[in-house]
Amino acid sequence: MLVAHSEQDCNVHVRLLRQASQTGLVYQCRMKHRIKAMREERGWTVETLAAKVNMSRSYVSEIENGKKNVNNVRLGAFAKAFGVSPIDLIEDDSVSADILDHIHRLRRLSDADRLAVIRHAVALDPKPDEAAD
């Protein structure tokens, strides 16, 4: 599992995931379905998930219905509640195969090496994602 050491590291990781996805709208659309599917796989009600992520039932419902978007903090809360990494909340077909291969390779690296790769990728980014939360 990819574990970020700080909220900033998590935000960088999520920003890279968003850049890897086809578009922000595709990312959000697929993620809402993944959140709902993971909730249902566990037999949780919306109320149960809402309690686990410290959000209201109506807010979680709006996320699942696409009325609200998931920012980095909320994404982290959902990932923690499900016991998965943030990438697991994005369906594999929303990210190209080469990006997924890199993510799987990152998971096998030590924490220090993983952070070095992320810092390097961020440094190479000519135009930081202004839409990142």
DOMAR-242105 format. One line per 2 residues: number of its first residue (from 1); their letters; for each residue x, y, z of N, C-alpha, C. Coordinates in steps of 0.1 Angstrom, whole numbers, plus 5000, padded with zeros to 4 digits. Layout:
<nodes>
NUM> A> X,Y,Z,X,Y,Z,X,Y,Z | ... .
</nodes>
This chain:
<nodes>
1> ML> 5008,4988,5000,5000,5000,5000,5009,5012,5000 | 5006,5022,4992,5013,5035,4992,5009,5043,5003 .
3> VA> 5019,5047,5012,5016,5054,5024,5023,5067,5023 | 5016,5078,5024,5022,5091,5024,5026,5095,5039 .
5> HS> 5037,5102,5041,5041,5105,5054,5035,5118,5059 | 5029,5126,5051,5023,5138,5055,5012,5141,5046 .
7> EQ> 5004,5151,5051,4992,5155,5042,4998,5161,5029 | 5009,5168,5029,5015,5174,5017,5019,5163,5008 .
9> DC> 5025,5152,5013,5029,5141,5004,5016,5134,4998 | 5006,5133,5006,4994,5127,5001,4988,5136,4990 .
11> NV> 4988,5149,4992,4983,5158,4982,4991,5157,4969 | 5004,5156,4970,5012,5155,4958,5008,5142,4951 .
13> HV> 5007,5131,4959,5003,5118,4953,4990,5119,4946 | 4980,5125,4952,4967,5126,4946,4967,5135,4934 .
15> RL> 4975,5145,4934,4976,5154,4923,4982,5146,4911 | 4992,5138,4913,4998,5130,4903,4988,5120,4897 .
17> LR> 4980,5115,4906,4969,5105,4901,4959,5113,4893 | 4956,5125,4897,4946,5132,4889,4952,5136,4875 .
19> QA> 4965,5139,4875,4971,5142,4862,4972,5130,4853 | 4973,5118,4860,4974,5106,4852,4960,5102,4846 .
21> SQ> 4950,5106,4852,4937,5102,4847,4934,5110,4835 | 4924,5106,4827,4921,5112,4814,4917,5127,4816 .
23> TG> 4907,5129,4825,4903,5143,4828,4898,5143,4842 | 4897,5155,4848,4892,5156,4862,4878,5150,4863 .
25> LV> 4870,5153,4853,4856,5148,4853,4855,5133,4853 | 4863,5127,4844,4864,5112,4844,4868,5107,4857 .
27> YQ> 4879,5113,4863,4884,5109,4876,4873,5109,4886 | 4866,5120,4887,4855,5122,4897,4844,5112,4895 .
29> CR> 4840,5111,4882,4829,5102,4879,4832,5087,4883 | 4843,5083,4879,4847,5069,4882,4849,5067,4897 .
31> MK> 4854,5077,4904,4857,5075,4918,4844,5074,4926 | 4834,5082,4922,4821,5081,4929,4815,5067,4928 .
33> HR> 4816,5061,4916,4811,5048,4915,4819,5038,4923 | 4832,5040,4923,4841,5031,4931,4838,5032,4946 .
35> IK> 4836,5044,4951,4833,5046,4965,4820,5039,4968 | 4810,5040,4960,4797,5034,4962,4798,5019,4962 .
37> AM> 4806,5014,4951,4808,4999,4950,4815,4993,4962 | 4826,5000,4967,4833,4995,4978,4824,4995,4991 .
39> RE> 4816,5005,4992,4807,5006,5004,4797,4994,5003 | 4791,4992,4991,4782,4981,4990,4788,4967,4991 .
41> ER> 4801,4966,4986,4808,4953,4988,4810,4949,5003 | 4811,4959,5011,4813,4957,5025,4800,4956,5033 .
43> GW> 4789,4958,5026,4776,4958,5032,4773,4970,5041 | 4780,4981,5039,4778,4993,5047,4766,5001,5041 .
45> TV> 4759,5008,5050,4749,5018,5046,4757,5031,5044 | 4750,5040,5038,4756,5054,5036,4759,5059,5050 .
47> ET> 4750,5057,5060,4752,5062,5073,4765,5056,5079 | 4767,5043,5077,4779,5037,5083,4792,5043,5077 .
49> LA> 4792,5044,5064,4804,5050,5057,4805,5065,5062 | 4794,5072,5063,4795,5086,5067,4802,5087,5081 .
51> AK> 4798,5078,5090,4804,5078,5103,4819,5075,5103 | 4823,5066,5094,4837,5062,5093,4846,5074,5087 .
53> VN> 4840,5082,5078,4847,5093,5072,4845,5106,5078 | 4837,5106,5089,4833,5118,5096,4827,5129,5087 .
55> MS> 4817,5125,5080,4809,5134,5071,4794,5130,5073 | 4786,5139,5069,4772,5137,5071,4767,5127,5060 .
57> RS> 4756,5120,5064,4750,5110,5055,4747,5117,5041 | 4741,5129,5042,4737,5135,5030,4749,5139,5021 .
59> YV> 4760,5143,5028,4772,5147,5020,4778,5135,5013 | 4779,5123,5020,4784,5111,5013,4774,5107,5002 .
61> SE> 4762,5108,5004,4752,5105,4993,4754,5114,4981 | 4756,5127,4984,4759,5137,4973,4772,5133,4965 .
63> IE> 4782,5128,4972,4794,5124,4966,4791,5112,4957 | 4784,5102,4962,4781,5090,4954,4772,5093,4942 .
65> NG> 4764,5104,4943,4755,5107,4932,4761,5118,4923 | 4774,5122,4925,4781,5131,4917,4777,5146,4919 .
67> KK> 4770,5149,4929,4767,5163,4932,4778,5170,4939 | 4787,5163,4946,4798,5169,4953,4811,5162,4948 .
69> NV> 4822,5169,4947,4834,5163,4944,4842,5159,4956 | 4852,5151,4954,4860,5146,4965,4874,5153,4964 .
71> NN> 4877,5160,4975,4890,5167,4975,4901,5157,4981 | 4913,5161,4982,4923,5153,4988,4921,5148,5002 .
73> VR> 4916,5156,5010,4913,5153,5024,4902,5142,5025 | 4892,5144,5017,4880,5135,5017,4885,5122,5011 .
75> LG> 4893,5122,5000,4898,5110,4994,4906,5102,5004 | 4914,5109,5011,4922,5102,5022,4913,5096,5032 .
77> AF> 4902,5102,5036,4893,5097,5046,4886,5084,5041 | 4882,5085,5028,4875,5073,5022,4885,5062,5021 .
79> AK> 4897,5064,5016,4907,5054,5015,4910,5047,5029 | 4912,5056,5039,4914,5050,5052,4903,5042,5057 .
81> AF> 4890,5046,5055,4879,5039,5059,4878,5025,5053 | 4881,5025,5040,4881,5012,5032,4894,5004,5034 .
83> GV> 4904,5010,5040,4916,5002,5042,4924,5000,5029 | 4923,5010,5020,4930,5010,5007,4938,5022,5005 .
85> SP> 4946,5023,4995,4953,5035,4991,4944,5043,4982 | 4947,5056,4981,4938,5065,4972,4937,5059,4958 .
87> ID> 4948,5054,4952,4947,5048,4938,4936,5038,4937 | 4934,5030,4948,4924,5019,4948,4910,5025,4946 .
89> LI> 4908,5038,4949,4894,5043,4947,4892,5048,4933 | 4902,5047,4924,4901,5051,4910,4901,5038,4903 .
91> ED> 4891,5035,4895,4891,5023,4887,4903,5023,4877 | 4908,5011,4876,4920,5009,4867,4919,5014,4853 .
93> DS> 4907,5014,4847,4906,5018,4833,4906,5033,4832 | 4906,5041,4843,4906,5055,4842,4921,5060,4842 .
95> VS> 4930,5051,4843,4944,5055,4843,4951,5045,4833 | 4960,5051,4825,4966,5043,4814,4975,5032,4821 .
97> AD> 4977,5021,4813,4985,5010,4818,4999,5013,4822 | 5006,5022,4815,5019,5025,4819,5020,5033,4832 .
99> IL> 5010,5041,4834,5009,5049,4847,5006,5039,4859 | 4997,5029,4856,4995,5019,4867,5007,5011,4869 .
101> DH> 5015,5007,4859,5027,5000,4861,5037,5008,4870 | 5038,5021,4867,5047,5029,4876,5042,5030,4890 .
103> IH> 5029,5031,4892,5023,5031,4905,5026,5018,4913 | 5024,5007,4906,5028,4994,4912,5042,4993,4916 .
105> RL> 5051,4998,4907,5065,4998,4910,5068,5007,4922 | 5061,5019,4923,5063,5028,4934,5059,5021,4948 .
107> RR> 5049,5013,4947,5045,5006,4959,5056,4996,4965 | 5064,4991,4956,5075,4982,4961,5087,4989,4966 .
109> LS> 5088,5002,4964,5100,5010,4968,5099,5013,4983 | 5111,5016,4989,5111,5020,5003,5104,5034,5003 .
111> DA> 5100,5038,5015,5094,5051,5017,5102,5062,5012 | 5115,5062,5015,5124,5073,5011,5125,5073,4996 .
113> DR> 5127,5062,4990,5128,5061,4975,5115,5066,4968 | 5104,5062,4974,5091,5066,4969,5089,5081,4969 .
115> LA> 5092,5087,4980,5091,5101,4981,5101,5108,4972 | 5113,5103,4970,5122,5109,4961,5117,5109,4946 .
117> VI> 5110,5098,4942,5104,5097,4929,5093,5107,4928 | 5085,5108,4938,5074,5118,4937,5079,5132,4936 .
119> RH> 5089,5135,4944,5095,5149,4944,5101,5151,4930 | 5107,5141,4924,5113,5142,4911,5102,5145,4900 .
121> AV> 5091,5137,4901,5080,5139,4892,5074,5153,4893 | 5073,5158,4905,5067,5171,4907,5076,5182,4902 .
123> AL> 5090,5180,4903,5099,5189,4898,5099,5190,4883 | 5096,5179,4877,5096,5178,4862,5083,5184,4856 .
125> DP> 5073,5186,4864,5060,5191,4860,5062,5205,4856 | 5060,5209,4843,5063,5223,4839,5051,5232,4844 .
127> KP> 5040,5227,4846,5028,5235,4850,5021,5228,4861 | 5023,5232,4874,5016,5225,4885,5001,5226,4883 .
129> DE> 4994,5215,4887,4980,5214,4886,4974,5225,4896 | 4968,5235,4890,4962,5246,4898,4949,5241,4904 .
131> AA> 4943,5231,4899,4930,5226,4904,4931,5217,4916 | 4944,5213,4919,4946,5203,4930,4941,5210,4943 .
133> D> 4935,5202,4951,4929,5207,4964,4940,5207,4974 .
</nodes>
